[in-house]
Amino acid sequence: MAFSINDTRPPLEQFLQGEAARAYHFLGSHFENWDGRQGVVFRVWAPNAKSVSVVGDFNDWNPDSHYMYRISDSGVWELFVEGVWEFCCYKYCVETPWNDRIMKTDPYAFHCQTRPENASRTYHIYDFQWHDEEWFQYKKDHPHSKMPINVYEVNAGSWRKYDDGNVFSYRKLADELIPYVKEMGYTHIEFMPLTEYPFDGSWGYQVTGYYAATSRFGEPKDLMYLIDRCHQEGIGVILDWVPAHFPKDAHGLARFDGTGCYEYEDWRIGEHKEWGTYIFNYGRYEVTSFLISSAMFWLDMYHVDGIRVDAVASMLYLDYNRKDGEWIANAYGGRENLVAVDFLQKLNTVVHMFHPEVMMIAEESTAWPNVTRYPIEGLGLGFDYKWNMGWMNDFLEYMKLDPLFRKGNHYKMTFSTSYAYAEKYILVLSHDEVVHLKCSMWSKMPGIYEDKFSNLKA
């Protein structure tokens, strides 16, 4: 593991060796001045493409106008285009090994069009003025491991809406959400994914833009404003982040150059049939650089205070939700996904190297050992905390019982103490438990109206 705070290797070399912590500074679209000419330099990784061109508003979407140059045998393509303006829409026209042309959004784009459109957009992301210096000093003086934490989980698209059904913007959320969170006594807000995703009806867990804040609620600096306001009010911000899988939408990462770039070619290790998504190829260096740099991007550029990694169990087990014959064992004949383990260890090591005050939280639903142990000699995954799903399930089952029957089920409330010190747990009441006709927390409770609220308060 060769990550270093003082790494002086060229960015391309770091990226290709799987050791880039900030690949977003190199790949994607960046405003630059080349020999006195103002414009944008575009770089994209498409290793098996026969050709790549940039198309967009600046060339009337002509795929034969701006062909990119392959700058290495590894498949990174580059082109400087003079005169490109901010918010200019663009895509990459990728010629596959079979001579097909496919239109792809930029995997490293900072901003995207608002749905149903899906082009990438050029964006000045580096000049936001932050005002949260006191918050960072507070975090330094008050480590999260020594402080009480009370987290409010929020879906930005459904928390509150206008009377006409339109969603709140990031700036409107700053005005409405922060006072509510403070009044309720929460210390942190955890946002369900705000990375760009294609379908309004989803929660955002099928990501198409790992570096783009979803444009449903505004532009990137509007989200920065929301987080900055949270920090000024003493509220931390945690983001859900999804390195476990990605959707098959044609404009996204799937089959990026006509082949499996970000995913495995073999469906037995590269696809979640149940979810209809692809699995990242954690053994490929460029994919490791892409994902770790994405996590670092949200910490560096958006000042988030924690990352909750979704669906960790699906990463750890090769047979996750698979029948016999639908998965491939590892080199030792086991079901453990060893390259995913290595990726998670690298991820947490890098994050804590550059941002030691940040919380890394795992949503891991099995009994995988040492999730919150530091990855010394390969033993731990390196997370700070793990969601206690077992406690949650037992607690909810107990609370649903009529008080008459609880006396015979007290073990549901005490069983979690038998493993409480095996990991550093966060006790949770997840969004997963109040959807798909599972009822709200209030509706789960027995008794009359007043009894239900009494149970909730307890």
Secondary structure by P-SEA (a helix, b strand, c coil): ccccccccccaaaaaaacccccccccccbbbbbccccbbbbbbbbbcccccccccccccccccccbbbbbccccbbbbbbbccccccbbbbbbccccccbbbbbcccccccccccccbbbbbbcccccccccaaaaaaaaacccccbbbbbbbbcccccccccccccccaaaaaaccaaaaaaacccbbbbccccccccccccccccccccccccccccaaaaaaaaaaaaaacbbbbbbbbccccccccccccccccccccccccccccccccccccccccccaaaaaaaaaaaaaaaacccccbbbbcaaaaaaccccccccccccccccccccaaaaaaaaaaaaaaaaaccccbbbbbbccccccccccccccccccccccccaaaaaaaaaaaaaccccccccccccccccccccccccccccccccccccccccccccccccaaaaaaaaac
